[in-house]
Amino acid sequence: MKKTTLIVWLLISYLSLNAQTGVVVKGVVVDSINKTPLPYVALFFEGTAQGDITNSGGEFEIGTSTDIVSDRHLKVMFTGYKTQLIKLNSDNQMPIKIYLPPITKKEDDVAVLEVIRKMGDEGQKPYLLYLYELINMVIDDYIPLGNREFNKVDLYNVQQFPAYNHLEGVRLRLSAATNTRLHPQLFGKTSVGYGFKDKKLKYRGELAWAFNEKAYDENEFPRNNLKLIHDYNIFSPGENNPRSPNNFLLLSYRRSRGAMTYRRFTELNYEKETLYGLSYMLWARMSEIKSASELTYSAIDRNMYPTSLPALKSKDVGLALRFWPHEAYIQHKRNRTPFSLSYPLFFLSHTVGENSIFGGNDVYQKTEFSLQKRFILGDYGFIDFVGDYQKIWTKAPFPLLLFPNANNLFFVDNKAFFLPRAMEFINDEQYTLKATYVADKLLFSRIPLLNKLGFRELLILRGVKGNLSNKNIPAIENGLFMLPTQTIAMTKKPYVEGVIGITNILGILRIEYIHRLTYRNHPDVLKYGFRFDATF
């Protein structure tokens, strides 16, 4: 009898437990304004240990009981967003979508507008309001064309509308891009610029097809895009990566004189990002680089006469792999910010191509590997570390070789070398190390006024070591272009520069003093410099 009673009691307990644990609450948490997924949001039923953390795509799944779902609120918490208490019931359709409202700029706007209301007379208010709106547009770096809630096209890259460099003089550029309101999967971008000194029109067009759902912009995480790009622009081989739009600020400095070209390229690429941190890109590209009256493409033939090409044409295909554990972003309409840089990022790419001076007889091959990591030092700030290795395996003309600033793929805020001229050093194999220390609770934080203004100490050390093999030293036998007059191969010692600066001034400003530690005896060398930057 006791045995039968025990069996019945166990059966009832099992059925009761099974009934209580038969509910799975799952869904996605999104920003209520941008409608983009939020990573690593905490969710739990109040008064219980039953909860979850969203993944990098904002998804969550909580196993619980119907009693808890009926009796408890689901609490949703995330830094920078308002905590939400959500009442669910067993009738809710799964998966659910939770809209989490940010502590938005609009709430700050209310306070600012209240201050504006109290300032001056009525005639002053409109000007202050216009100025405030203009500042917000510059910070956002895009302007909706039309009603912000319904517009289909934006002006973007607002911060780069005016620019100056020694080749173009004053330059104006206007850029526009579509969003999902025009088409949910097809996106277009275009930009047109004009230099008043060289009197040339530059342009860029992009057409992208997104294979996954987007809330507003094609670049929302995770990317799964097929993209076609056509670009005609100024380009300095020693300044940036061939795929990236040129950096107008860098080109305005003296270091890029004698190293400017006009580049036209067409590229088709496919990029795939995943929620587990592994991403890849495939591309095929055709390029044409013409001298901007500063570089010449000349080789010496066997009769000792220079022979020149009007342009260097090349074709290449490549594969890039990126592995970044726990990769996630906070999306702001057209911009996305990495959620965390504390996990190591690994990048590997290989490029295969041909160029016009060898007629396709010699294949061009390039490999790159980089590692990026942020080290948190408790209350004393953090160090961003970047290590990079690049190698050209084959013979190649100098515009396709390696320069200290040839890589522009870093996520961390670790700026390029500042003092070398754009093509001062040339290598076909090079190692780069960069370390940036941003202090927190050191000297400035202990001085009340400086702490209130946000001042923080900044220390940077950058070094590059490279070599140029015999196969890429121009000679009659190999038919390579003569190197630019300012270009040299490195010796056994590395190039090193150090930086002392102040960052986070009022939250956006940064001032640096840069000092060149090696190769200080080169002609026309920049031994030191000052850099002012604003990060919105």
ABEGO torsion letter per residue (X at the ends): XAAAAAAAAAAAAAAAAAAAAABBBBEBBBBAAAGBBBBGBBBBBBGBABBBBBBAAGBBBBBBBAAAAAABBBBBBBBGBBBBBBBBBAABBOBBBBBBBBBBAAAAAAAAAAAAAABEBAAAAAAAAAAAAAAAAAAAGBBBBEBAAABABBBBGAAAABBBBAAAEBBBBBBBBBBAAABAABBBBBBBBBBAAAGBBBBBBBBBBBABBBAABAABOBBBBBBBBBBBBBBBAAABBAABBBBAAAAABAAABGABBBBBBBBBBBBBBBAAGBBBBBBBBBBBBBBAGABBBBBBBAAGBBBBBABBBBBBBBBBBBBBBGBBBBBBGABBBBABAABBBBBBBBBBBBBAAAGGABBBBBBBBBBBBBBBAEAAEBBBBBBBBBBBABBBBAAABBBAAABAABABBBBBBAABBAAABBBABBBBBBBBBBBBBBAAAABAAAAAAGBBBBBBBBBBBBBBBAAABBBAAAGBBBBBAABBBBBABBBBBBBBBBBGBGGABBBBBBBBABGAABBGBBABBBBBBBBX
